[in-house]
Amino acid sequence: MHDFRCDPAAREGEGKRALITGLRGFTGAYVARELEAAGYRVFGTAMPGDDSGSGMLPVDLCDRDAVAAMVEQVEPDVVVHLAGIAFVGHSDVAQIYRVNVVGTRNLLEALAGARHKASSVLLASSANIYGNASVPVIDEGVVPAPANDYAVSKLAMEYMARLWMDKLPIVIVRPFNYTGRGQSESFLLPKIVAHFRRRERRIELGNLAIARDFSDVRMVARSYRRLLAAAPSGEAFNVCSGRSHSLAEVIDLSSDIAGYRIEVQVNPAFVRANDVLTLSGSNDKLARVIGPLEAPPLLDTLRWMYQG
């Protein structure tokens, strides 16, 4: 199995500076590791009050002046914009829109006005924008039909970003669900794995028929790095494995890894009426630009998480 480290010969970031917004988040650590291995000097943003660590810059993305000052300080060559509200069930709806749309606009405005111009600006959207698509496999040509506020905010961000595409080399990624070590237990797969690691006898879940295209966070980080190098400006890409698994299948795989069966109780409180039932993506467009994705099977990812 691929070890997901950057190949030694691929030092495309040598002498360049990378800015990762939301570096403290789950994905940020993996993207930072990938970029550092490629030779980039990595800087990251965190919320005010969290300024520990080399290259860490505390900034509220909703503070327009602070964002502009941060961009001038870093002078990034490439940008990976991960900061945002990423939990679909986040209770503060106004904050979802404020951070995901206005915060992103502040960043793009600052980058467009900066003296040092970035060669690639990657914006993390979401496959949630497709909603309950009626096609079995979703490619980038599927018409968006967002089914919750989080998805609407991400689609709004994409439309807003179009206003800056004549000024910035923007690439948009639409990751489907992905997971790995370090992801919060408020997300389904880490919750399931944690229950098995604790040898719990029972777990409460929502609709077991919900199927998702689950990827490994290491593959996602590697894809982002390779997109920065390719810099396909003005394009949007699905980032996914191309395979979907229901929650029932995830339970079965986890049971095989842990060596016991867990009792599953369906809690109606976890079943959302507007939930997207099936998300399975096509990564053909992405692979044409960056090459083979080397996506590990979900069983391997779950085992890695369980053993961590």
C-alpha positions in Angstrom: 0.0 0.0 0.0 1.2 3.5 -0.8 2.7 5.3 2.2 1.2 8.6 1.0 4.3 10.6 1.5 5.4 13.0 -1.2 7.9 11.3 -3.6 11.4 12.6 -2.9 11.8 13.8 -6.5 8.6 15.9 -6.4 10.0 18.9 -4.7 7.6 21.3 -6.4 7.4 23.5 -3.3 11.1 24.2 -2.9 11.5 27.8 -1.9 7.8 28.5 -1.9 5.4 29.6 0.8 2.1 27.8 1.4 -0.8 29.3 3.4 -3.3 26.8 4.9 -6.4 28.4 6.5 -7.9 26.3 9.2 -4.5 24.5 9.8 -5.7 23.3 13.3 -8.6 21.4 11.7 -8.6 17.7 10.9 -7.6 18.1 7.3 -5.1 20.9 7.9 -2.5 18.7 9.6 -2.5 16.2 6.7 -2.2 18.9 4.1 0.6 20.6 6.0 2.5 17.3 6.2 2.1 16.8 2.5 3.2 20.3 1.5 6.1 20.3 3.9 7.3 17.0 2.4 7.1 18.7 -1.0 9.4 21.5 0.1 7.0 24.2 1.0 7.4 26.5 4.0 3.9 26.2 5.6 2.0 28.9 7.4 -1.4 28.4 8.8 -4.3 30.4 10.3 -6.1 29.6 13.5 -8.8 31.4 15.5 -7.5 34.3 17.7 -6.1 33.0 21.0 -4.5 30.0 19.3 -1.1 31.3 18.2 1.1 28.4 19.4 3.5 26.8 16.9 5.8 28.0 14.2 4.1 29.6 11.3 0.8 29.8 13.1 -1.2 33.1 12.6 -4.3 33.8 14.7 -6.9 35.5 12.6 -10.7 35.7 12.3 -11.5 35.3 8.6 -14.6 37.4 9.2 -12.3 40.4 10.1 -11.5 41.8 6.7 -8.6 44.1 7.8 -7.0 41.3 9.8 -7.2 38.9 6.8 -5.6 41.5 4.5 -2.8 42.1 7.0 -2.2 38.3 7.4 -1.9 37.8 3.6 0.6 40.7 3.3 2.7 39.2 6.1 2.8 35.6 4.7 3.1 36.5 0.9 1.9 33.0 0.0 2.8 31.3 -3.3 -0.1 28.8 -2.9 -3.2 28.8 -0.7 -5.3 26.0 0.6 -8.5 27.4 2.1 -9.9 24.8 4.5 -11.2 27.1 7.3 -15.0 27.0 7.7 -17.9 25.4 9.4 -17.6 21.8 8.3 -20.3 20.1 10.4 -23.7 19.8 8.6 -25.6 19.8 11.9 -23.9 23.0 13.2 -26.5 24.8 15.4 -25.6 28.4 14.5 -26.9 28.8 10.9 -25.9 32.4 10.7 -22.3 31.5 11.5 -22.2 28.9 8.8 -23.0 31.5 6.2 -20.8 34.2 7.7 -17.7 32.0 7.9 -18.1 30.0 4.8 -19.1 32.8 2.4 -18.0 36.1 3.9 -14.8 34.7 5.4 -13.9 33.3 2.0 -14.6 36.5 0.3 -12.4 38.4 2.7 -9.6 36.0 1.9 -10.0 36.3 -1.9 -10.2 40.0 -1.7 -6.9 40.1 0.3 -5.2 37.7 -2.1 -6.3 39.7 -5.2 -5.0 42.9 -3.7 -1.7 41.6 -2.4 1.6 42.7 -3.9 2.8 39.1 -4.1 0.5 37.0 -6.4 -0.2 33.4 -5.6 0.2 30.8 -8.4 -2.8 28.7 -7.1 -5.6 29.2 -4.7 -7.5 26.0 -3.7 -10.9 26.4 -2.1 -12.5 23.5 -0.3 -16.2 23.3 -1.2 -18.2 20.0 -0.6 -20.0 17.3 -2.5 -22.9 18.1 -0.3 -23.8 20.8 -2.9 -25.2 18.0 -5.2 -27.9 17.1 -2.6 -30.0 14.0 -3.3 -28.8 13.5 -6.9 -30.9 11.0 -8.9 -27.9 9.7 -10.8 -25.9 6.7 -9.5 -22.5 8.3 -9.9 -22.1 12.1 -9.5 -19.7 13.9 -11.8 -19.0 17.7 -11.9 -21.7 18.2 -14.5 -24.5 17.2 -12.1 -26.7 20.2 -11.4 -26.3 21.3 -7.7 -29.3 20.8 -5.5 -28.2 21.5 -1.9 -30.4 20.1 0.8 -29.1 21.8 4.0 -27.7 25.1 5.0 -24.1 23.9 5.1 -24.4 22.8 1.4 -26.1 26.0 0.4 -23.3 28.0 2.0 -20.7 26.0 0.1 -22.5 26.5 -3.2 -22.9 30.2 -2.4 -19.1 30.3 -1.8 -18.5 28.7 -5.2 -20.7 31.3 -6.9 -19.0 34.1 -5.0 -15.5 32.8 -6.0 -16.5 33.2 -9.6 -16.3 36.9 -9.1 -12.6 36.6 -8.5 -11.6 34.1 -11.1 -10.4 36.8 -13.5 -8.1 38.1 -10.8 -6.9 34.8 -9.1 -5.9 31.3 -10.2 -8.7 29.6 -8.3 -9.4 25.8 -8.2 -12.4 24.5 -6.4 -12.5 21.0 -4.8 -15.7 19.2 -3.9 -14.6 16.5 -1.5 -17.0 13.7 -0.7 -16.9 12.2 2.8 -13.4 11.4 4.0 -11.9 10.2 7.3 -8.8 9.2 9.2 -7.0 9.4 12.5 -7.7 12.6 14.4 -11.2 13.3 13.0 -13.8 14.3 15.6 -16.2 11.7 16.9 -19.0 14.0 15.9 -18.5 12.5 12.4 -19.9 9.0 11.8 -16.9 6.9 11.0 -14.7 8.1 13.8 -17.7 7.5 16.2 -18.1 4.0 14.9 -14.3 3.2 15.2 -14.1 4.7 18.7 -17.0 2.5 19.9 -15.2 -0.6 18.6 -11.8 0.5 20.1 -13.5 0.9 23.5 -15.1 -2.5 23.0 -18.5 -1.1 23.6 -21.4 -3.4 23.3 -23.9 -1.0 21.8 -24.0 2.0 19.5 -26.7 4.5 18.5 -26.8 5.5 14.9 -29.2 7.1 12.4 -30.3 5.6 9.0 -28.2 2.6 8.3 -29.1 2.7 4.6 -27.3 6.0 4.1 -24.4 5.4 1.7 -21.4 7.6 1.3 -18.3 7.7 -0.8 -15.7 7.5 1.9 -12.1 8.5 1.2 -8.9 8.4 3.2 -7.7 11.9 4.4 -4.2 11.1 3.2 -5.4 10.6 -0.3 -7.3 13.8 -0.1 -4.3 15.8 1.1 -2.1 14.3 -1.6 -4.8 15.3 -4.2 -4.8 18.8 -3.0 -1.0 19.1 -3.2 -1.0 17.8 -6.8 -3.8 20.2 -7.8 -1.7 23.1 -6.5 1.1 22.0 -8.7 -1.1 21.5 -11.7 -3.0 24.8 -11.1 -6.0 24.2 -13.3 -7.5 27.7 -12.8 -11.2 28.1 -12.9 -12.1 24.4 -12.6 -14.0 22.4 -10.0 -13.1 18.8 -9.1 -14.7 16.0 -7.2 -12.3 14.4 -4.7 -13.6 10.9 -3.9 -12.8 7.2 -4.1 -15.5 6.4 -6.6 -16.9 3.7 -4.2 -19.8 4.1 -1.8 -20.5 2.2 1.4 -23.6 2.2 3.6 -23.4 2.6 7.4 -24.4 -1.0 7.7 -21.4 -2.0 5.6 -19.1 0.2 7.7 -20.4 -1.6 10.8 -19.6 -5.0 9.2 -16.1 -4.0 8.2 -15.4 -2.6 11.7 -16.7 -5.8 13.3 -14.3 -7.8 11.2 -11.4 -5.6 12.3 -12.3 -5.6 16.0 -13.3 -9.3 16.1 -16.8 -8.9 17.6 -20.3 -7.8 16.7 -21.8 -4.6 18.2 -25.5 -4.0 18.8 -26.8 -1.2 16.7 -29.8 0.8 17.8 -31.4 3.3 15.4 -32.0 6.6 17.2 -34.7 8.7 15.5 -33.0 11.8 16.7 -30.1 11.0 14.4 -32.3 10.7 11.3 -32.5 14.0 9.5 -35.5 14.5 7.2 -33.4 16.4 4.6 -30.4 14.1 4.8 -28.7 13.1 1.5 -29.3 9.4 1.1 -26.6 8.4 -1.3 -23.4 10.1 -2.4 -21.1 8.3 -4.8 -18.7 10.3 -6.9 -16.7 10.2 -10.1 -13.1 11.1 -9.8 -12.3 10.8 -13.5 -11.8 14.5 -14.1 -9.4 14.8 -11.1 -7.4 11.8 -12.3 -7.0 13.2 -15.8 -5.3 16.3 -14.2 -3.2 14.8 -11.4 -2.9 11.2 -12.4 -4.0 8.0 -10.5 -5.4 8.7 -7.0 -4.1 5.6 -5.3 -7.2 5.5 -3.0 -6.9 2.7 -0.4 -9.9 0.5 0.3 -12.1 1.6 3.1 -11.2 -1.5 5.1 -7.6 -0.4 5.1 -8.5 3.1 6.3 -10.7 1.8 9.1 -8.0 -0.6 10.2 -5.5 2.3 10.3 -7.9 4.3 12.4 -8.6 1.4 14.7 -5.0 0.7 15.3 -4.2 4.3 16.0 
